[in-house]
Amino acid sequence: MDNILTSLNAGSGIDVRSLAASLVAAERAPRQALLDDRQARVESRISAMGQFRSALDALVGALASRIASGSLSGIPQVSRPDILSFSVDPGATVQRQQLEVRQLARIQTLASQPVADAATPVGQGTLTFRFGAVAGTTDATGFTAGSTPDLVVTIGPDDDSLTGLKNAINDAAAVSGAPVQAQIVSDAFGSRLLLRGSFGEASGFVTEAAGDPALGAFAFSQGVVGGLSRTQAAADSVLALDGLELRRPSNIINDLVPGARMTLSRAEVGAVVTIGAEREPGELAQSVRDLAGALNELSALGRQLSAGSNGTGSSGALVSDSATRRALQGLSNITAQALASPDGLAPTRLTDIGLTRDRNGNFIVDEARLLKAVTDHPAAVEKIYTSLNRPGTIGTPGGPLRQIAAQFTVAAQGAPGQQTALQRESLAIARERTLLEARTQRSQDAYTRQFAALDRAVGQSRALQDFLTQQFDLMANRSNR
C-alpha cells in the first residue's frame, strides 16, 4: 500500500504489472505451500514403500538363489565321474548305491552309397518309414513295429535329387513329429544321405521304397539288397543297480533313483560306480541362522518406516500405512505356520527347528533345537526352508514369504489396470496445481485491469490539476498588475 500512495503522491505512473504480480503471489503462497507439503508427504511415502518392497524382494530372491544352488540338498557324490554325472532335486537324499554301466543307448543310422553330385536325380515315388525294433547289427534280420505311426515321404519332381530327398524327409518329419532326421555328408568318395533316428532299441526304423526303381537305393528292411547300409544299430542303455540289470531307452535317466538324475557318458563292463547324496547338517543350520538375520533386518526396516513420533515430533513415512502393518504382521506370524506335512516326529514349523521370536519381536535361534533338527530330520528342515519361499502356481499359492511380498507389491504398485491411493493422491495434487495456476492467472489479469484503470484515472486527475494550477497562476499574475 505504501508503494501505491507513493506512486500517487509522486504523480508518476503506477507499475501495474509488478503490483498485480505481488498481490497475486501473496494470495497464492499459502495454497502453494499446502500443495508442496502434500506432494512431499506423498513422495516420501512412495519412496518408503519402494524401499520396503525392494527389501522384501531382495530376501525372496536371496532365498530362491540359495535353494536353487542346491546347497540345502544332498551333496551329490559319484566315484567315477568319467562314466556318469549325477545330480539330485532339492529336498532329495540318496543312500549310497552301486551302479555298473554296461552299455550306452544308441541311435540307428543308415547311409546311402556315395554319389558324385548331390543334384543327380535319385528317382520319384514314395519312401515309407516304419518305426520299431530292428533285429540284426548291419542287415535287418527282423522287425517289430512300435507305437510310432509310419511316415510317408513323397518324392516329386522338385525333390528328385539327394538334396531334395533330404529336404523332403526333414520337412515331412517336422510336420508329423516322426523321430528321424536326414543330412548329407561328403568326403573324397562323394556325397551320401545319412538317416538318424532316436535313442533306444525301440526307436529303430526300416524304409520301403515305391515308384522309380532307383529309389530302391534308399530302402532298408529285411531281405532288401543294394539299399541303405546300417552303420549303427539302435540300442538301449544297460546298467546294473546293485547287481540288478536294467534297461533304459536313453543315456539320461531320471526314473531310476528317486530324486536323482544321471547322465551316462561311457560304458565300462565290470567298473563299479558308487553314487550317493547326503546333506551337510552344518550348511542347513547356517541357512536357518542366515534366515533369522535377514528377517530381523527386514522387520527392523519396516518398523523404522512405520514408527510413530513417540513424542519426538518425527515419525516414519509409513506410520499410517495399512499395507506395511499387514506385511509386518505376516512376518511376525511366519514362524508358527505349518510349512511341511506331518511325518511322525519330524518338525513342520520354523519354531520346531529353533527359529522363534523373543518378547521384543526379534527373530532368534535356539541352537540346541536347531542342531537336533538338522541332525535328526534334515529332509524336514530343508522342506520347511524351501516351503517358506515356494513359488506359486496356477491354483496353488506360493509360500508365506512370497505371498507377503506379492501382496505388498500390489499395494505399492497397484494391481494391473488399477491405481494405488498414493498414485491417485499425486494426480489430485497435479490437478489442484493446474487449477491454482488458472486462478492465479485470472486474478493477475483482473488486478492488472483494475490498476490500469486506476492509473488512467490518476493521470486524468493530474492533468486537471496541472490545468487548474496554470489558470490560478494566470489569475494571480493579473491581480498583481
C-alpha positions in Angstrom: 0.0 0.0 0.0 2.9 2.3 0.7 4.1 1.9 -2.9 0.6 2.8 -4.1 0.4 6.0 -2.1 4.0 7.0 -3.0 3.2 6.4 -6.7 0.0 8.5 -6.5 1.6 11.3 -4.5 4.6 11.4 -6.7 2.4 11.8 -9.7 4.3 9.1 -11.7 2.6 6.1 -13.5 1.8 3.0 -11.4 3.9 -0.2 -12.2 0.7 -2.1 -12.8 2.3 -5.5 -13.8 4.6 -5.6 -10.8 1.9 -4.5 -8.4 -0.6 -7.2 -9.7 2.1 -9.9 -9.6 3.0 -9.0 -6.0 -0.6 -9.2 -4.8 -1.2 -12.5 -6.7 1.9 -14.0 -5.3 0.9 -13.1 -1.8 -2.5 -14.7 -2.3 -1.0 -17.8 -3.9 1.7 -18.6 -1.4 -0.3 -20.3 1.3 -2.1 -22.6 -1.1 1.1 -23.4 -2.9 2.8 -24.2 0.4 -0.1 -26.6 1.3 0.2 -28.4 -2.1 4.0 -28.6 -1.8 3.6 -30.1 1.7 1.1 -32.7 0.4 3.3 -33.6 -2.5 6.4 -34.0 -0.3 4.4 -36.4 2.0 3.2 -38.4 -0.9 6.7 -38.7 -2.5 8.1 -39.7 0.9 5.6 -42.5 1.3 6.1 -43.7 -2.2 9.9 -43.8 -1.7 9.5 -45.6 1.6 7.1 -48.2 0.2 9.6 -48.7 -2.7 12.4 -49.2 -0.1 10.5 -51.8 1.9 9.3 -53.6 -1.3 12.9 -53.8 -2.6 14.0 -55.3 0.8 11.2 -57.9 0.6 12.1 -58.8 -3.0 15.7 -59.0 -2.1 15.0 -61.5 0.6 12.8 -63.6 -1.6 15.5 -63.6 -4.3 18.3 -64.5 -1.9 16.4 -67.4 -0.6 15.5 -68.6 -4.1 19.1 -68.4 -5.1 20.3 -70.4 -2.1 17.6 -73.1 -2.7 18.4 -73.2 -6.4 22.1 -73.6 -5.8 21.5 -77.0 -4.1 23.4 -76.0 -1.0 20.5 -77.3 1.1 20.0 -80.6 -0.7 22.1 -83.7 -0.6 25.6 -83.2 -1.9 25.9 -85.5 -5.0 28.9 -87.8 -4.8 30.0 -90.1 -7.7 33.1 -92.2 -7.6 33.6 -92.3 -11.4 32.5 -89.0 -13.0 34.1 -90.2 -16.3 31.4 -92.8 -16.5 28.3 -90.8 -15.4 27.3 -87.5 -13.9 24.9 -87.3 -11.0 22.6 -84.6 -9.5 19.7 -84.5 -7.2 16.5 -82.5 -6.8 16.0 -80.0 -4.0 15.0 -81.9 -0.9 16.3 -85.3 -2.1 18.8 -87.6 -0.5 20.2 -90.7 -1.9 21.7 -93.5 0.1 25.0 -94.9 -1.2 24.4 -97.3 -4.1 26.5 -99.0 -6.7 26.0 -98.9 -10.4 27.6 -100.5 -13.4 27.1 -99.0 -16.9 27.3 -102.0 -19.3 26.1 -100.3 -22.5 25.2 -96.8 -23.7 22.0 -96.1 -25.5 22.5 -95.6 -29.3 20.6 -94.3 -32.3 20.2 -96.2 -35.5 22.0 -94.6 -38.5 21.6 -95.6 -42.2 23.8 -94.4 -45.0 23.4 -94.5 -48.8 26.1 -95.2 -51.4 28.1 -92.2 -52.4 27.1 -90.1 -55.5 29.4 -87.7 -57.3 26.9 -84.9 -57.3 24.1 -84.3 -54.7 22.0 -82.8 -57.5 21.9 -86.0 -59.5 18.3 -87.4 -59.9 17.5 -90.2 -57.4 14.1 -91.2 -58.6 10.5 -90.2 -57.8 7.9 -92.0 -55.8 7.5 -92.6 -52.0 9.6 -93.6 -49.1 7.8 -95.1 -46.1 9.5 -95.1 -42.7 8.2 -97.8 -40.2 9.5 -97.4 -36.6 10.2 -100.1 -34.1 12.9 -102.6 -33.1 15.1 -103.8 -36.0 16.9 -107.0 -35.4 20.5 -107.6 -36.6 23.6 -105.5 -36.5 24.2 -104.4 -40.1 21.4 -106.0 -42.2 17.8 -106.1 -40.9 17.1 -109.7 -39.9 13.7 -108.9 -38.3 11.4 -106.1 -37.4 8.9 -105.5 -34.6 6.7 -102.5 -35.1 6.4 -99.9 -32.3 3.7 -97.4 -31.5 5.1 -94.5 -33.6 3.0 -94.0 -36.8 4.5 -94.6 -40.2 6.0 -91.7 -42.0 5.3 -91.5 -45.8 7.5 -89.1 -47.7 6.5 -88.2 -51.3 9.4 -87.6 -53.7 8.2 -85.3 -56.5 10.0 -83.6 -59.4 11.3 -80.9 -57.2 12.7 -83.4 -54.7 14.4 -85.6 -57.3 18.0 -85.3 -56.1 19.9 -86.2 -53.0 19.5 -82.7 -51.6 15.8 -82.7 -52.5 15.3 -86.1 -50.9 17.0 -84.9 -47.6 14.7 -81.8 -47.6 11.6 -83.8 -48.2 12.3 -86.2 -45.4 13.1 -83.5 -42.9 10.0 -81.4 -43.9 7.7 -84.4 -43.5 9.3 -85.5 -40.2 8.9 -81.9 -38.8 5.2 -81.8 -39.7 4.4 -85.3 -38.2 6.9 -85.3 -35.4 8.5 -88.5 -36.6 11.8 -89.4 -34.9 14.1 -89.3 -38.0 16.5 -86.8 -39.4 18.3 -86.7 -42.8 21.5 -85.0 -43.6 24.1 -85.1 -46.4 27.7 -85.9 -45.6 30.6 -85.7 -48.1 34.1 -86.9 -48.5 36.6 -87.8 -51.3 34.3 -90.6 -52.5 31.2 -88.3 -53.0 28.0 -87.4 -51.1 25.9 -89.7 -49.0 22.5 -89.5 -47.4 22.7 -90.2 -43.7 19.5 -91.0 -41.8 19.5 -90.8 -38.0 16.8 -92.0 -35.6 16.2 -91.6 -31.8 17.9 -93.3 -28.9 16.6 -96.6 -27.7 16.2 -100.1 -29.2 12.5 -99.5 -30.0 13.4 -96.3 -32.0 14.9 -98.1 -35.0 13.3 -97.9 -38.4 13.0 -99.6 -41.8 12.4 -97.8 -45.1 10.3 -99.1 -48.0 10.6 -97.5 -51.5 7.9 -97.4 -54.2 7.9 -95.7 -57.6 11.0 -95.4 -59.7 13.3 -98.4 -59.3 16.2 -96.0 -58.5 14.5 -95.2 -55.2 15.3 -98.8 -54.1 18.8 -97.5 -53.3 17.2 -95.8 -50.2 15.3 -98.8 -48.9 16.3 -100.7 -45.8 14.4 -103.7 -44.5 14.6 -107.5 -44.1 15.6 -109.1 -47.4 16.5 -105.8 -49.2 19.7 -106.0 -51.2 21.5 -102.9 -52.6 19.7 -100.4 -50.4 20.9 -98.4 -47.4 23.6 -99.7 -45.1 23.2 -99.7 -41.4 26.2 -98.1 -39.8 24.9 -98.3 -36.2 22.0 -100.2 -34.7 19.7 -98.6 -32.1 20.2 -99.8 -28.6 19.0 -99.2 -25.0 21.4 -98.3 -22.3 22.1 -101.2 -20.0 23.1 -100.7 -16.4 23.1 -102.7 -13.2 21.9 -101.3 -9.9 23.4 -103.2 -7.0 23.7 -106.2 -9.4 20.2 -105.9 -10.9 20.4 -105.4 -14.7 18.1 -102.7 -16.1 17.4 -101.1 -19.5 16.5 -97.5 -20.4 15.9 -96.0 -23.9 18.2 -93.1 -23.2 21.5 -92.1 -21.6 19.7 -89.5 -19.5 18.0 -91.4 -16.7 15.6 -89.6 -14.3 13.4 -92.5 -13.1 15.9 -95.0 -11.6 16.7 -93.4 -8.3 14.0 -91.2 -6.7 15.0 -87.5 -6.9 18.2 -88.2 -8.8 19.2 -87.5 -12.4 22.0 -89.4 -14.1 23.7 -88.8 -17.5 25.7 -91.8 -18.8 28.8 -90.9 -20.7 30.8 -94.1 -21.0 30.2 -97.8 -20.6 32.7 -100.0 -18.9 31.7 -103.5 -18.0 32.9 -104.5 -14.5 33.5 -100.9 -13.4 31.5 -100.3 -10.2 30.4 -96.6 -9.7 29.3 -95.6 -6.3 26.7 -92.8 -6.0 25.1 -91.0 -3.0 23.8 -87.7 -1.8 23.7 -86.7 1.8 23.0 -83.3 3.4 25.6 -81.4 5.3 23.9 -80.5 8.7 26.2 -77.5 9.2 25.1 -76.0 5.9 21.4 -76.5 6.8 21.9 -74.9 10.3 23.8 -71.9 8.9 21.0 -71.3 6.4 18.4 -71.1 9.2 20.7 -68.7 11.1 21.1 -66.5 8.0 17.3 -66.6 7.6 16.8 -65.3 11.1 19.3 -62.4 10.5 17.6 -61.5 7.2 14.1 -61.5 8.8 15.4 -59.2 11.6 16.8 -56.7 9.1 13.6 -56.7 7.1 11.4 -56.3 10.2 13.6 -53.5 11.6 13.4 -51.6 8.4 9.6 -52.0 8.3 9.3 -50.8 12.0 11.5 -47.8 11.3 9.5 -46.7 8.3 6.2 -47.1 10.1 7.2 -45.9 13.6 5.1 -43.2 15.3 6.6 -40.0 16.7 6.7 -41.2 20.3 6.6 -37.5 21.4 9.6 -36.5 19.4 7.6 -34.9 16.6 9.2 -37.1 14.0 7.5 -40.3 12.6 8.1 -42.7 9.8 6.8 -42.1 6.3 4.6 -45.2 6.5 3.3 -44.6 10.0 -0.4 -44.9 8.9 0.1 -47.4 6.0 -2.0 -50.5 6.4 -0.1 -52.5 3.8 3.1 -52.1 5.8 1.3 -53.1 9.0 -0.1 -56.3 7.3 3.4 -57.2 6.0 5.0 -56.8 9.4 2.2 -58.8 11.0 2.7 -61.6 8.4 6.4 -61.7 9.1 5.7 -61.9 12.9 3.3 -64.9 12.3 5.6 -66.7 9.9 7.4 -68.9 12.5 4.2 -70.5 13.7 2.9 -71.6 10.3 2.9 -75.2 9.3 5.2 -75.4 6.3 5.6 -79.2 6.0 3.2 -82.1 6.2 3.2 -84.1 9.5 5.5 -87.1 9.3 5.9 -88.7 12.7 8.2 -86.7 14.9 9.6 -84.6 12.1 9.3 -80.8 12.5 6.8 -78.9 10.5 7.3 -75.2 11.6 10.1 -72.8 11.9 9.6 -72.8 15.7 10.1 -76.6 15.6 13.6 -76.2 14.2 14.6 -73.4 16.7 13.7 -70.2 14.8 11.4 -68.2 17.1 10.8 -64.6 18.3 11.6 -63.0 21.6 9.5 -60.6 23.7 10.8 -57.7 21.7 9.7 -59.2 18.4 13.2 -60.1 17.2 13.9 -63.4 15.5 16.2 -65.6 17.5 17.6 -69.1 17.1 17.6 -71.8 19.7 20.9 -73.5 18.8 20.2 -76.8 20.7 16.8 -77.3 19.0 18.3 -76.3 15.6 21.2 -78.7 15.8 19.0 -81.5 16.9 16.6 -80.9 13.9 19.3 -80.8 11.2 20.8 -83.9 12.7 17.7 -86.0 13.2 15.4 -84.6 10.4 17.5 -82.9 7.7 14.9 -83.5 5.0 12.2 -81.9 7.1 14.4 -78.9 7.8 15.0 -78.4 4.1 11.3 -78.8 3.3 10.4 -76.1 5.8 13.0 -73.8 4.5 12.0 -74.3 0.8 8.3 -74.1 1.5 8.7 -70.8 3.1 9.7 -69.3 -0.2 7.9 -71.7 -2.6 6.9 -70.1 -5.9 3.1 -70.1 -6.6 1.5 -71.9 -9.5 -1.9 -71.7 -11.1 -4.4 -72.7 -8.3 -1.6 -73.1 -5.7 -0.5 -70.1 -3.6 3.2 -69.5 -3.0 5.0 -69.8 0.3 4.2 -67.4 3.1 7.1 -65.1 2.3 6.3 -64.9 -1.4 2.7 -64.1 -0.5 3.7 -61.3 1.8 6.0 -59.9 -1.0 3.3 -60.2 -3.7 0.6 -58.5 -1.6 2.9 -55.6 -0.7 3.9 -55.2 -4.3 0.3 -54.8 -5.3 -0.2 -52.2 -2.5 3.0 -50.3 -3.6 2.5 -50.5 -7.4 -1.2 -51.2 -7.8 -3.0 -54.2 -9.5 -2.9 -54.3 -13.3 -5.2 -51.5 -14.6 -5.7 -50.0 -11.1 -4.1 -47.1 -9.3 -2.9 -47.0 -5.7 -4.1 -44.5 -3.2 -0.8 -42.6 -3.4 -1.0 -42.5 -7.2 -4.5 -41.1 -7.0 -3.3 -38.5 -4.5 -0.4 -37.5 -6.8 -2.9 -37.0 -9.7 -5.2 -35.0 -7.4 -2.4 -32.7 -6.4 -1.4 -32.2 -10.0 -5.0 -31.2 -10.9 -5.1 -28.8 -8.0 -1.9 -27.2 -9.1 -3.4 -26.7 -12.6 -6.5 -25.1 -11.1 -4.3 -22.9 -8.9 -2.3 -21.8 -11.9 -5.6 -20.9 -13.8 -7.0 -19.0 -10.8 -3.7 -17.1 -10.3 -3.7 -16.1 -13.9 -7.3 -14.9 -13.8 -6.5 -12.9 -10.6 -3.5 -11.3 -12.1 -5.4 -10.3 -15.2 -8.2 -8.8 -13.1 -5.7 -6.8 -10.9 -3.9 -5.6 -14.0 -7.1 -4.3 -15.5 -8.2 -2.6 -12.2 -4.8 -0.9 -11.6 -4.6 0.1 -15.2 -7.9 1.9 -14.9 -6.7 3.5 -11.6 -3.5 4.6 -13.4 -5.6 6.3 -16.1 -7.8 8.0 -13.5 -4.8 9.3 -11.7 -3.3 10.5 -14.9 -6.5 12.4 -15.8 -6.6 14.0 -12.3 -3.1 15.1 -12.6 -3.8 16.7 -15.9 -6.8 18.6 -14.5 -4.7 19.6 -11.5 -2.0 21.0 -13.8 -4.6 22.9 -15.9 -6.2 24.5 -12.8 -2.8 25.4 -11.4 -1.9 27.2 -14.5 -5.2 29.1 -14.5 -4.8 30.1 -10.9 -1.3 31.3 -11.6 -2.6 33.5 -14.5 -5.3 35.0 -12.4 -2.8 35.8 -9.7 -0.5 37.5 -12.1 -3.3 39.7 -13.5 -4.3 40.7 -10.0 -0.8 41.8 -9.1 -0.7 44.1 -12.1 
